Amino acid sequence: MRPKKCRIVNFDPNFTYFKPRAVPLTTLQIVELDHDELEALRLADFSGLSQEESAQNMGISRQTFGRIIEKARYKITDALLNGKAIKINKNKNYVILNKKEDKMKIAVSSDDGINVCGHPGRCEKFIIFEVDGQNIISKNIIENTFTNHHMQHRHQMHGEGGGHHHGSHHSLLNALEGCSTLITAGMGHRLVEDLTRNNIIPIITDEVSAEEAVKKFVSGEIKSDLSKACSH
């Protein structure tokens, strides 16, 4: 079965079980509502967003969102009509919980230290922004000397051959330690999954200016479209 693409949720529930009153949980059938299904219900049914707007918030296509919300509504209806318990299942490795803190570090892939570029493994540098609330308080540029894709690209520019290298994400993740988010113009599904497993939110955007991208992200204006992630 094809692995699910990552999706972003912005709500972390404090309660994970709901059941009919005065009926022991051990006697009930349980309906498992996945974290992304709860988020779909929150966006479409509670907040009143359109499916297109909801999909953008979750970084997925409208068609994928439509499938998620349909499944979620069926599960809730099943539980209400048949007296089942509902369990919120938050342990899904394809769900990215977007926890924005007041102070955080945001990395942006760049070639010139000014604008956003794609494919972090091949970029020339990373701009590390430190933000407090919605204000940028510092900016630091680090040269990309640690990813295999980038080093291979430089060798080829100087006439050196070499095959395709894998396994560069470990070095990239180490270099981005302490960052909560990586903003880029494009990346592969494998990197999206590795970032997610390491609690770094991947943001794919068409925004050109790195600083503007960071400002729009912390203000909630920028949405990640993870459907744009390429297959490699």
N, C-alpha and C positions, 0 to 999 in steps of 0.2 A: 504494500500500500504506500502511495506517495506521501512523504512527510508533510505535515501542515506548515504553512507559512506562518511566521511570527505575527502577532497582533498586539497592539498596545492597549492597556486598560489604565484608567485614571481613578479607579475607585477600589479600595481595599476594605471589604466588609469586616466588621468586628464580630458578627455572628455568622456561623456557618451551618446551623441546623434550624429547621422550622418543622413543626409537626402539629397534628390535631391535639387540642387540649384534652388532658386527663387520659390520654392513651399512651401506654409505655412505648418508648422508642423501639424496644426489642421485639415488639409484636407487629411493627409496621413495615411495609415495603418502603424502600428508599429510592427516590428519584435524584440522581446526581446532576446538578446544574453546574456546568463548567464556568470558570471565571470569566471567560470571554463572552459566554452566553448571558451572564448577569450584566456585564457591561453593555451588551447590545440592548437589553431591556431598559437599562438606565438611560441610555442615549435616546432611543427611539420612543419608548413608551412613557418614561418619567420626564425626560427633558424636552420631548416633543420635536427632536431633530428629524430631518428627512433621512432616508436611507443613504443618500449620497453624502450628506454631512456627517452622519454617524460613521460611515465607512472611512472617511478622511480622518476622523478622530482616532480610529483604530489602526490606521495605516494599511488598510486592505481594500480590495475592490468592492464595488457595490454588490456584485453578484455573490461574492463570498459573505458579505454582511447579510444579504437576504437569506442565505442558507442558515446562518447562525441564528438570526432572530426567529425564523420559522421553527427551528428545532427548539429554541428556548421557550417559545410560547406554547408549543405542544407539551413540553415537560411540565410547565406550571399548570396548564389546564388538566393534565393527567393527575397531578397531585391533588388539586382542588376537588375534582370530580370523584376521585376514587379514594380519598382519605389517606394519601401517602405522605410520608415525611420528605422534606427537601434538604439535600446536603449540598452546600456550595463547595465545589471541588477546586481548590486553588493550586494544587500541585501539578501544573501543566508546564512542560518545558518550552512550549511555543508561545507562552504569554509573557509579555514584558510589562511589569508593573512600573508605571511612571510615577515615582515618588520625587517630587520636586522639593528640595530643601532650600532654606534661605541662602546658605553659602554652599556653592558647589563649583567644580571645575568642569569645563566643557571643552572638548578637543574638536578642532576643525581641520580636515585635510586640505592642504593648499600646496601650490607650486611656487607662488610668488610671495607668500606671507601676507597677502591682502584678500584674495578671492578664494572661494570654495572650489575645490576640484574633486573629481571622482576617483574611485579605486584607491583607497588608502594605502594598499600595499605598494603602489607605484609612485605615490606623491613625493615631492621633494622635501616637504616639511610638515609639521603639525603646529597649529597655533593653539595654545592652551590659555583659555580665558577663565579667570576666576570671577565669579559673580556673587553679589550679595543682594538677595531679593531680585529686583529687575535692573540692577546697576552693575556694570562692568567695573571692577576695581583693579584688575591687573591683566596683563597680556604677556605671554612668554612664547617664543618660537623655538622649537627644537628641530634639528635637522633629522631627516629620516635616514639613519645609518643602520637600521636594525631589521628591515623586512627583506626577505629573499627576492621578492618581485622587484623591489627598487634596486637592489644591488645588481641583479641580473640585467635590468634595463640599462644601468650605467655601463656595465661591462660590454654590452652589445653596442652601445654608442661609441665605445672605444675600440670596436672591432673584435671583441672577445666573444666566442661562442658560448654555448651552454644550453642545456635543456631546461624544461619548465621545472621550477622548484616548488615544493609543497612544504607545509609545516611552518610558514613564516608567522602565523597568527600568534603563536606563543610569545615571540619577541615583541610583537606589536602590543599585545595585551599587557606585557610587563612595562612597556614604555608608557602606556596610558594609565598605569596604576594611579588611583586617586581620582580619576575622571568618572563622572556619572553618565556622560553622554558623548557620543561621537557624531558630528555633523559632517556629511559628505554629499557629493553630487551623484554618487553611485557606488555600489559594492555588491559582492556576490552573496548568495544565500548562505554559504558556509561561514562567511565572516559574520553575517547577521546572527546566526545560531551561536557562534563562539562568543560574540559580544553579550548576547542575552544570557548565556550560561555564567558569564562573569559580571553580571549586574551592570552592564553598560548599555544604555539605551541607544540603538542605532537610528539616526535620523537621515533620511534621504530627501534632499530638497533641490529645487531649481533656483533658489536664492543665490545671487552672484557674490555679494559682499559677505565676507566671513563675519564681520562685526554686526552687520544688519541681521544675518541669520541667527546669531546668538541672541540679539535683542528681541527678535520676533519669537524665538523659541521660549525664552523665559517669560514673555508676556502672553504666551498661549496662541500667538497668531500663526505660527508655523506648524504644519502637520506633516508627519512622515508618511510617505507612500512606499511601504515596503514591497508593494507589488512590482515596483520598478527594479528590485534587486535582480541581478542577472544570475544565470544558472551555474557559473563556475564557483 
